[in-house]
Each structure stands twice: as C-alpha cells, then as structure tokens.
Amino acid sequence: MTINETQDEIIEEFQGLTDWMDRYAYIIDLGNTLPDFPESEKIPANLIEGCQSRVWISASRNNDNTIHFNADSDALIVKGIVALLMRVLNDRTPDELLGADLYFIEKIGLKEHLSPTRSNGLVAMVRQIKNYAKAYKILNHT
C-alpha cells in the first residue's frame, strides 16, 4: 500500500466513528498495537523535543533501504497518534517519506481536536521522521 492508500484507509475507518469519545477510544486502542519499545532505546537522542508528553522514535534501515521506525509514548492518546504515524510512514523509502503529504491528520479532524502543545508535538514527530529520511537518503548516496 502507498502512503496515500494507507491514509485513505485511516480516513475511512474514522468516518465510521462520528463521536469524538469513540475516536479517542479508537486512537488509544491503536496505541496498544505498537510493538514494545526497548527501555535501552529510551535515551535522550530518541526523545522528541517539543512534545508535552514523552515520545521516543528510533530508526533503522531495512535491507531494501526502507526505514523502519520504533516508537513509544508515555501518554495514551499520544501513543495512539504515534501508532497512526507509524502505520502511514513505517517501512517507506526516504523519498516516500520526504514527499509525503500527511493529509489524513486534518481529514479525520485530529488537528482541530488536539491541544496546541499536542499539535506542536505532532509537528515535531513528523519533522523528526523526515530528518531521519534525509539522513538515510544521504547515507544511501555515499
């Protein structure tokens, strides 16, 4: 599935949830689907600056030159948001990541239902993922 196909799938899932309490519950459930994040990776270098809660994202290169992310948060809703980002962006090429227009965030109404500090944190998470993509793109060309 492409990034846009995955985003469209998420948008469709959220269309069935008209009440925001149901949407929050669904987001929290998604957070529980994240693989365990090793305690050894919860280091300052993987901590996302600008988030109200603590969020860690680490990256590694797969054999096919896609980037695999591991992520975690200490806040339930944020962990769910991280799970959504991972679903859309995990195991993609640097070019796919750098060219991604993450329209699903606005389409599912998430942007307008986040506090300003959570919204800033979301922007910081996406920025860090794109920074990893830039770094791996440079590494692939050397």
C-alpha positions in Angstrom: 0.0 0.0 0.0 1.2 3.5 -0.7 1.3 6.3 1.9 -1.9 7.8 0.3 -3.7 4.5 0.2 -2.9 3.9 3.9 -4.1 7.5 4.7 -7.3 6.9 2.8 -7.9 3.7 4.7 -7.5 5.5 8.0 -9.9 8.3 6.9 -12.4 5.7 6.0 -12.1 4.0 9.4 -12.6 7.3 11.2 -15.7 8.2 9.1 -17.5 5.3 10.9 -16.7 7.0 14.3 -18.8 10.2 14.5 -18.5 10.8 18.2 -15.1 12.1 19.4 -15.2 10.0 22.5 -15.3 6.9 20.2 -12.5 8.4 18.1 -10.3 8.9 21.2 -11.0 5.4 22.4 -10.0 4.1 18.9 -6.8 6.1 19.0 -5.9 4.8 22.4 -6.6 1.2 21.2 -4.3 1.9 18.3 -1.5 2.8 20.7 -1.8 -0.6 22.2 -0.8 -2.1 18.8 2.7 -0.6 18.8 5.4 -3.1 19.3 7.3 -2.9 22.6 9.9 -0.2 22.6 13.1 -1.3 24.3 14.0 0.5 27.5 17.5 0.7 26.1 16.2 3.0 23.3 14.5 5.4 25.7 17.5 7.7 25.5 17.7 11.5 25.0 18.8 11.1 21.4 15.4 9.4 20.6 13.3 11.7 22.6 11.2 14.1 20.5 11.7 17.8 21.6 8.6 19.9 21.7 6.1 17.2 22.9 4.0 17.8 26.0 4.4 14.1 26.9 7.5 12.0 26.3 7.8 10.4 22.8 10.6 8.4 21.6 11.3 7.5 17.9 14.2 5.4 16.7 15.0 4.5 13.1 16.9 1.7 11.4 17.5 0.9 7.7 15.9 -2.3 6.3 17.7 -4.4 3.7 15.6 -2.9 1.0 16.7 0.7 2.0 13.3 1.5 3.6 13.4 3.0 7.1 11.9 1.1 10.0 10.8 3.1 13.0 10.2 2.1 16.5 8.2 4.5 18.7 6.6 4.9 22.1 5.0 7.5 24.3 4.1 7.7 28.0 0.7 9.2 27.2 -2.2 7.0 25.9 -3.6 9.4 23.3 -0.2 10.4 22.1 0.8 6.8 21.8 -2.2 6.2 19.6 -1.2 9.2 17.4 2.3 7.8 17.1 0.7 4.4 16.1 -1.2 6.2 13.3 2.0 7.9 12.1 3.8 4.5 12.2 1.1 2.9 10.2 1.4 5.5 7.5 5.1 6.1 7.5 6.9 2.9 8.7 9.0 0.9 6.2 9.0 3.5 3.5 11.9 4.8 1.4 13.5 8.2 2.2 11.9 9.7 -0.9 8.5 8.4 0.0 8.8 9.9 3.5 10.2 13.3 2.3 7.4 13.6 -0.3 4.6 12.6 2.0 1.7 15.0 2.4 0.0 13.8 5.6 -3.5 15.0 4.8 -5.1 12.3 7.0 -4.4 14.3 10.2 -6.7 17.1 9.0 -9.3 14.9 7.3 -10.0 12.8 10.4 -10.4 16.0 12.4 -7.4 15.3 14.6 -5.7 18.6 14.0 -8.7 20.6 15.4 -9.1 18.3 18.4 -5.6 18.5 19.7 -4.4 21.0 22.3 -1.8 23.4 20.9 1.0 21.6 22.8 -0.1 18.2 21.4 -0.3 19.7 17.9 3.2 21.1 18.3 4.3 17.6 19.4 2.8 16.0 16.3 4.6 18.5 14.1 7.9 17.7 16.0 7.3 13.9 15.5 6.8 14.3 11.7 9.8 16.6 11.5 12.0 14.0 13.2 10.8 11.3 10.9 11.6 13.4 7.9 15.0 14.3 9.4 15.7 10.5 9.6 14.6 10.2 6.0 17.1 13.0 5.0 19.9 11.3 6.9 19.3 7.9 5.4 18.9 9.4 1.9 22.4 10.9 2.3 23.8 7.6 3.6 22.3 5.8 0.6 24.2 8.1 -1.8 27.6 7.8 -0.2 
